[in-house]
Amino acid sequence: MPAYGVALVTVTDPGKYQEYQKLAGPAATKFGGKVVVRGVVESVNEGKGPYQRVMVVEFATVEAAKAFYSSPEYLAAREKRIGAADFNMLIVDGS
């Protein structure tokens, strides 16, 4: 069953965030991740929505998504993101 990594992001330092993006994309690809949504939030129809961007990456399984998140490659990306964004990530079982 597919799983989805969902990131809710407000970028606070665009230059530093680009360094994160350079590493995060290849790390996700290594674990079979495929971007299915990447965009700017256009409207918040219910609830509070403090985030500027949403990204959804599809993985083949929850295990693959978790392996990506805990991989040395993504850890290096996360280090680059420190101080660059307010960031929340969820892994959602797609079954």
C-alpha atoms as one frame of an Amber mdcrd trajectory, in Angstrom:
protein
   0.000   0.000   0.000   1.307   3.477  -0.769   2.329   5.934   1.899   2.688
   9.669   1.704   5.166  12.050   3.246   3.302  15.300   3.787   5.297  18.447
   4.531   3.737  21.699   5.748   6.266  24.480   5.323   6.790  28.181   5.896
  10.168  29.215   4.520  11.983  31.755   6.673  15.342  31.801   4.834  14.963
  31.058   1.113  18.698  30.717   0.469  19.204  28.138   3.208  16.023  26.344
   2.202  17.362  25.870  -1.334  20.317  23.984   0.161  17.826  21.661   1.890
  15.918  21.134  -1.346  19.087  20.177  -3.241  19.601  17.252  -0.866  16.027
  16.301   0.017  14.836  15.573  -3.526  17.567  13.060  -4.375  17.155  11.428
  -0.948  13.443  10.873  -1.577  14.129   9.531  -5.067  16.631   7.022  -3.663
  13.805   5.526  -1.570  11.307   5.499  -4.434   9.643   8.786  -3.520   7.673
  10.603  -6.191   6.397  14.164  -5.712   2.633  14.258  -6.294   1.915  17.729
  -4.891   4.205  20.719  -4.511   2.682  24.126  -4.234   1.817  27.322  -2.461
  -1.272  27.302  -0.251  -3.913  29.313  -2.118  -6.577  29.375   0.562  -7.399
  27.980   3.973 -11.046  26.984   3.926 -11.285  25.625   7.472  -9.102  25.807
  10.550  -5.830  27.617  10.945  -3.320  27.457   8.172  -0.069  29.143   9.011
   1.927  27.331   6.323   2.890  28.782   2.940   3.673  25.546   1.124   2.537
  21.942   1.015   4.436  19.023  -0.439   3.258  15.441  -0.773   5.669  12.666
  -1.740   4.362   9.190  -2.532   6.327   6.105  -1.447   5.529   2.454  -2.151
   5.125   1.613   1.545   5.151   3.151   5.008   8.455   1.368   5.572  10.006
   3.081   2.532   8.790   6.489   3.734  10.236   5.859   7.199  13.514   4.600
   5.713  13.766   7.820   3.688  13.105   9.987   6.741  15.730   8.250   8.875
  18.352   7.865   6.117  21.767   9.537   6.313  20.941  11.346   3.059  17.804
  12.955   4.449  19.461  13.653   7.792  22.019  15.746   5.877  19.157  17.622
   4.206  17.429  18.208   7.554  20.652  19.700   8.925  20.630  22.232   6.062
  17.009  23.127   6.870  17.754  24.245  10.447  16.863  27.921  10.671  15.507
  27.937   7.121  11.853  27.009   7.656   9.056  26.208  10.047   8.476  22.624
   9.007   6.145  19.762   9.900   6.257  16.345   8.260   3.743  13.541   8.534
   3.839  10.035   7.130   0.361   8.891   6.135  -0.640   5.312   5.333  -2.443
   5.510   2.007  -4.531   2.338   2.402
